[in-house]
Amino acid sequence: MAEALAAHLHHGEACPVCGSVAHPNPALPQAGKAMAGTPAAPQDEAVMLERQQNEARESRFAVQGHLQSLQALERQWRQAVEEESQGLPVALGEAAVTAVSATESSAPGIPGERIAETLREAAESAAGVSRRIQRLQAKLQELLQSKRQLDKQRHDSEARKQTAQTLFDTHAAKAGETREALNAVRSGWQAKFPELRADELDELAERLKRQDQLAEDLRGRLDKSVEFLDEKRSRMEQLQQELGETEKEFVRLTTERQALEQQTGQQAERLRAWVGDEDASALAAKAQAELHKLRTEAQRSAQLLEDAQARQQAEAKAEAAARQAVESARLAYEEAEAEWAQQASAEGFATTDEVAQALVPPEQQEAWAAEVEAHGKQEHQLAARQTELDAELGGRQVTEEEWTALEEELARCKAEDEAALQATAKAERDHEELLAKHARWSELEAEREKSQQELSLLGKLQSVLRGNAFVEFLAEEQLMHVSRAASERLGQLTRQKYAIEVDSGGGFVIRDNANGGVRRPVTTLSGGETFLTSLSLSLALSTQIQLKGEHPLEFFFLDEGFGTLDQELLDTVITALEKLHLDKLTVGVISHVPELRARLPRRLVVHPAEPNGRGSRVTLETM
């Protein structure tokens, strides 16, 4: 049997028994096998028949195993392979039964050639069945692949259909609510404004739009005139203040006028008592004219009197001066006559001619006069010096020895004065040097104070940076920044319903703005609210981390976390992710939720490995 099966094996074709395409050790013909046309011994023929019977039994078991597997596949995928599988189990069963019946019914008396022929037919039938099984398996794999794709498409279609149905129901409900609201608004409009028709609303709206535009223009013009109005308002306030001052002045003048009117009335009574029935104006004018005339005469007389007195005083002064000059001249003449007589008698001159003859030339007189003047000056200086010395001596007298001692004392004082001058010069030089050194010391002192201040600041900075105080401070500040950014993001996701804050212990609390800003722990949030809060914190932390880079990544991954959300929260989360996408932030979502998959515009689908040896694959799907 093995030799018969081995004879029908070909390289690359499947084995009809095991289905393998590799045939490493096929059965070879027996060396002692009888040649064709040579009758064999009964004992050898019985051994050969027994061996063939065993091999036929093994083939039957193998065919039955194939039959059972095919029957199982047929029961599972009868609808998919109905046309190809018709008649297959019956043919296989008939072939197996025929082979087994032929083998079992063969007796020692049946010729070996017939048994071998039956076995060859069974082997050929099994080979055909095996090839047909392989074709059916390949077709089955193709049908399974098509079924998986169809199931996936059906699943996607159902998800999309469910999502579309949900959106349709939502939009239908919203449309119904909107329609009811519109009907209510129309009813209210007709009830409030029965005189306005619906077809006139566009014209009214256009008219209102023009009026709004005109109002906007007027508002702009008013805004431009605010400064002018402020200036005018200030001017009005100033004028009002001036008006108040003027009113006060008016009241004061009114009071004074009333007082003057009262005085005028009193004076009029007195005047009437004086003048009687005559015209007071004429009398006043006449009196005024006479008063003016008298005043003019008085002024002219006073002026004449002043001029006369001035002339009298000048003439008196001139007369006195003339008298004094005459007296002085007389006295001088008398003195000169006396002196002339005295000098003439002393010098021996009898007459003036003798004096004229004795006169010296003018040049000699000038020389003598200069000499006399110089002598007089010297005499005056000496007299002044003598006066000073007399005052200093105070009546004391100086001997020759004292004078010599005084001269020595003077020389010694001059020497001491010279030494003092030298010492002063040296002291001045030392003073300048000390000033330069003091300036340098001042500069060094200023640098020392600056260094001391820096040292103090460094000491304070060292005390601040000691331990983890500074790190904890930076961590708290960073936590505050992250919480503020996360609170802003959570407000956007929840329509300003929730906000995130940091308590005194460094933990997070939720501020419920919808309930008056009540702060409550994060453990009181629902699953969807917890997810939105975690998403906001993750986005804020990711933004803070990306700020340290040179270029922003603008990418964010979300792994699962959507399975616990209901349909409404899932719709809210998807809307929030779409908003994040509009904020130039690409969000990658890893999820198995069909509704989320149906809402994403682009998807990377990971296909697992297949039983036929094909590995996992990644495909891109777009809506």
Rosetta blueprint (number, residue, H / E / L):
1 M L
2 A H
3 E H
4 A H
5 L H
6 A H
7 A H
8 H L
9 L L
10 H L
11 H L
12 G L
13 E L
14 A L
15 C L
16 P L
17 V L
18 C L
19 G L
20 S L
21 V L
22 A L
23 H L
24 P L
25 N L
26 P L
27 A L
28 L L
29 P L
30 Q L
31 A L
32 G L
33 K L
34 A L
35 M L
36 A L
37 G L
38 T L
39 P L
40 A L
41 A L
42 P H
43 Q H
44 D H
45 E H
46 A H
47 V H
48 M H
49 L H
50 E H
51 R H
52 Q H
53 Q H
54 N H
55 E H
56 A H
57 R H
58 E H
59 S H
60 R H
61 F H
62 A H
63 V H
64 Q H
65 G H
66 H H
67 L H
68 Q H
69 S H
70 L H
71 Q H
72 A H
73 L H
74 E H
75 R H
76 Q H
77 W L
78 R L
79 Q L
80 A L
81 V L
82 E L
83 E L
84 E L
85 S L
86 Q L
87 G L
88 L H
89 P H
90 V H
91 A H
92 L H
93 G H
94 E H
95 A H
96 A H
97 V H
98 T H
99 A H
100 V H
101 S H
102 A H
103 T H
104 E H
105 S H
106 S L
107 A L
108 P L
109 G L
110 I L
111 P L
112 G H
113 E H
114 R H
115 I H
116 A H
117 E H
118 T H
119 L H
120 R H
121 E H
122 A H
123 A H
124 E H
125 S H
126 A H
127 A H
128 G H
129 V H
130 S H
131 R H
132 R H
133 I H
134 Q H
135 R H
136 L H
137 Q H
138 A H
139 K H
140 L H
141 Q H
142 E H
143 L H
144 L H
145 Q H
146 S H
147 K H
148 R H
149 Q H
150 L H
151 D H
152 K H
153 Q H
154 R H
155 H H
156 D H
157 S H
158 E H
159 A H
160 R H
161 K H
162 Q H
163 T H
164 A H
165 Q H
166 T H
167 L H
168 F H
169 D H
170 T H
171 H H
172 A H
173 A H
174 K H
175 A H
176 G H
177 E H
178 T H
179 R H
180 E H
181 A H
182 L H
183 N H
184 A H
185 V H
186 R H
187 S H
188 G H
189 W H
190 Q H
191 A H
192 K H
193 F L
194 P L
195 E L
196 L L
197 R L
198 A H
199 D H
200 E H
201 L H
202 D H
203 E H
204 L H
205 A H
206 E H
207 R H
208 L H
209 K H
210 R H
211 Q H
212 D H
213 Q H
214 L H
215 A H
216 E H
217 D H
218 L H
219 R H
220 G H
221 R H
222 L H
223 D H
224 K H
225 S L
226 V H
227 E H
228 F H
229 L H
230 D H
231 E H
232 K H
233 R H
234 S H
235 R H
236 M H
237 E H
238 Q H
239 L H
240 Q H
241 Q H
242 E H
243 L H
244 G H
245 E H
246 T H
247 E H
248 K H
249 E H
250 F H
251 V H
252 R H
253 L H
254 T H
255 T H
256 E H
257 R H
258 Q H
259 A H
260 L H
261 E H
262 Q H
263 Q H
264 T H
265 G H
266 Q H
267 Q H
268 A H
269 E H
270 R H
271 L H
272 R H
273 A H
274 W H
275 V H
276 G L
277 D L
278 E L
279 D L
280 A H
281 S H
282 A H
283 L H
284 A H
285 A H
286 K H
287 A H
288 Q H
289 A H
290 E H
291 L H
292 H H
293 K H
294 L H
295 R H
296 T H
297 E H
298 A H
299 Q H
300 R H
301 S H
302 A H
303 Q H
304 L H
305 L H
306 E H
307 D H
308 A H
309 Q H
310 A H
311 R H
312 Q H
313 Q H
314 A H
315 E H
316 A H
317 K H
318 A H
319 E H
320 A H
321 A H
322 A H
323 R H
324 Q H
325 A H
326 V H
327 E H
328 S H
329 A H
330 R H
331 L H
332 A H
333 Y H
334 E H
335 E H
336 A H
337 E H
338 A H
339 E H
340 W H
341 A H
342 Q H
343 Q H
344 A H
345 S H
346 A H
347 E H
348 G L
349 F L
350 A L
351 T L
352 T H
353 D H
354 E H
355 V H
356 A H
357 Q H
358 A L
359 L L
360 V L
361 P L
362 P H
363 E H
364 Q H
365 Q H
366 E H
367 A H
368 W H
369 A H
370 A H
371 E H
372 V H
373 E H
374 A H
375 H H
376 G H
377 K H
378 Q H
379 E H
380 H H
381 Q H
382 L H
383 A H
384 A H
385 R H
386 Q H
387 T H
388 E H
389 L H
390 D H
391 A H
392 E H
393 L H
394 G L
395 G L
396 R L
397 Q L
398 V L
399 T L
400 E H
401 E H
402 E H
403 W H
404 T H
405 A H
406 L H
407 E H
408 E H
409 E H
410 L H
411 A H
412 R H
413 C H
414 K H
415 A H
416 E H
417 D H
418 E H
419 A H
420 A H
421 L H
422 Q H
423 A H
424 T H
425 A H
426 K H
427 A H
428 E H
429 R H
430 D H
431 H H
432 E H
433 E H
434 L H
435 L H
436 A H
437 K H
438 H H
439 A H
440 R H
441 W H
442 S H
443 E H
444 L H
445 E H
446 A H
447 E H
448 R H
449 E H
450 K H
451 S H
452 Q H
453 Q H
454 E H
455 L H
456 S H
457 L H
458 L H
459 G H
460 K H
461 L H
462 Q H
463 S H
464 V H
465 L H
466 R L
467 G L
468 N L
469 A H
470 F H
471 V H
472 E H
473 F H
474 L H
475 A H
476 E H
477 E H
478 Q H
479 L H
480 M H
481 H H
482 V H
483 S H
484 R H
485 A H
486 A H
487 S H
488 E H
489 R H
490 L H
491 G H
492 Q H
493 L H
494 T L
495 R L
496 Q L
497 K L
498 Y E
499 A E
500 I E
501 E E
502 V E
503 D L
504 S L
505 G L
506 G L
507 G L
508 F E
509 V E
510 I E
511 R E
512 D E
513 N H
514 A H
515 N H
516 G L
517 G L
518 V E
519 R E
520 R E
521 P E
522 V H
523 T H
524 T H
525 L L
526 S L
527 G H
528 G H
529 E H
530 T H
531 F H
532 L H
533 T H
534 S H
535 L H
536 S H
537 L H
538 S H
539 L H
540 A H
541 L H
542 S H
543 T H
544 Q H
545 I H
546 Q H
547 L L
548 K L
549 G L
550 E L
551 H L
552 P L
553 L L
554 E L
555 F E
556 F E
557 F E
558 L E
559 D E
560 E L
561 G L
562 F L
563 G L
564 T L
565 L L
566 D L
567 Q H
568 E H
569 L H
570 L H
571 D H
572 T H
573 V H
574 I H
575 T H
576 A H
577 L H
578 E H
579 K H
580 L H
581 H H
582 L H
583 D L
584 K L
585 L L
586 T E
587 V E
588 G E
589 V E
590 I E
591 S L
592 H L
593 V L
594 P H
595 E H
596 L H
597 R H
598 A H
599 R H
600 L L
601 P L
602 R E
603 R E
604 L E
605 V E
606 V E
607 H E
608 P L
609 A L
610 E L
611 P L
612 N L
613 G L
614 R L
615 G L
616 S L
617 R E
618 V E
619 T E
620 L E
621 E E
622 T E
623 M L
